[in-house]
């Protein structure tokens, strides 16, 4: 039996780093959607937060999917959903690429 525990700190920017994410309670819709996508892919979301031009996520993911597939699903699915939601009228898309950093479980609380 294999044991894998991969914790990822990911940063996803908006298209051209435009400030198109809401800064009020409407952002919670995006957080819920991203949490659901991560959960459906077999991951676990520890923390999510954002600024008007980017989102930070701290999560674990299963070894059964590549990081690029995981992030493609996260960005693609969330983009489609939020484009139709009130409060996200100015959101065009996520920017190309993403930043991901592997983190140790010992650093989890400090990062959170």
Secondary structure, 3 states (H helix, E strand, C coil): CCCCCEEEEEEEEEHHHCCCCCCCCCHHHHHHHHHHHHHHCCCEEEEEEEECCEEEEEEEECCCCCHHHHHHHHHHHHHHHHCCCCCCCCCCCECCCCEEEEECHHHHHHHC
